Amino acid sequence: MKKLGLILGLVNTLVIAGVLGLFVYTKMIYKRPPITEAQQRKRLSSTQQKVEVVHNQKKGIVPLDAITANLDPYTGPDGKQKLHYVSVSLSVEIRDEKEVHKFEEIKPIVLDQILQQLGKKKFEDLNQVQGRYLFRSAIIDATNAYLKEPVITEVYFTDFLLQ
């Protein structure tokens, strides 16, 4: 019985040390590389190169309804919770106007995904150019993944209000 208690104590100590080590690494040692506008433009252009461009194709633009969503709440240094919201109007560019119907069929799903993404964002994320580029590329990636082909080539913000 003493050996079982000793083994459980040792396993417990190892688990606590592992969790503590993970916390120290993620919070103190590892520094996430900054996201730059140049990196995001390069990434977006590489995904756009995957889209087959035919010279006879005319791109289509589909405006989406204005979206207002609450952002992830922020707790200030005073301990009070600060609430922010965003109001966004955007349009998506379709690689060929003949494929607009594909997007129109899934438009409610795309709007739902945008709302879900906005609910996870913090005010500080969307208040920076990098954050908006990340949000834009997340919309493009999620929509194209759902369609299983690169139909969306660009997202344009026509109105972007943070409060």
Residue pairs with C-beta under 8 A, 6 or more apart in sequence:
34 130
35 130
35 133
35 134
36 130
37 129
37 130
37 133
40 130
40 133
40 134
40 137
41 133
43 137
44 133
44 136
44 137
44 140
44 154
47 137
47 140
47 141
47 150
48 153
48 154
50 150
51 95
51 150
51 153
52 95
53 95
54 96
57 95
57 96
57 97
57 98
58 96
58 97
59 93
59 94
59 95
59 96
59 97
59 153
60 93
60 94
60 96
60 97
60 98
60 99
60 100
61 91
61 92
61 93
61 94
61 156
62 91
62 92
62 94
62 100
62 103
62 104
62 107
63 89
63 90
63 91
63 158
64 89
64 90
64 91
64 92
64 107
64 110
64 111
64 114
65 111
66 87
66 88
66 89
66 159
67 86
67 87
67 88
67 89
67 90
67 111
67 114
67 115
67 118
68 85
68 86
68 87
68 88
69 85
69 86
69 88
69 115
69 118
69 119
70 83
70 84
70 85
70 119
71 83
71 84
71 85
71 86
71 118
71 119
71 121
71 122
71 123
71 126
71 162
72 119
72 120
72 121
72 122
73 81
73 82
73 83
73 84
74 81
74 82
74 84
74 122
74 123
74 124
75 81
75 82
76 82
84 123
84 162
84 163
85 162
85 163
86 118
86 121
86 126
86 160
86 161
86 162
86 163
87 159
87 160
87 161
87 163
88 114
88 118
88 157
88 159
88 160
88 161
89 157
89 158
89 159
89 160
90 139
90 155
90 156
90 157
90 158
91 155
91 156
91 158
92 103
92 110
92 139
92 143
92 152
92 154
92 155
92 156
93 152
93 153
93 154
93 155
93 156
94 100
94 102
94 103
94 151
94 152
94 153
95 150
95 151
95 152
95 153
99 151
102 147
102 151
103 110
103 143
103 147
103 151
103 152
106 143
106 146
106 147
109 146
110 139
110 142
110 143
110 146
113 139
113 142
113 143
113 146
114 139
117 135
117 138
117 139
117 142
118 135
121 131
121 135
123 162
124 131
125 131
125 134
125 135
126 132
126 135
126 162
127 162
132 157
132 160
136 155
136 157
139 152
139 155
140 152
140 153
140 154
140 155
143 151
143 152
144 150
144 151
144 152
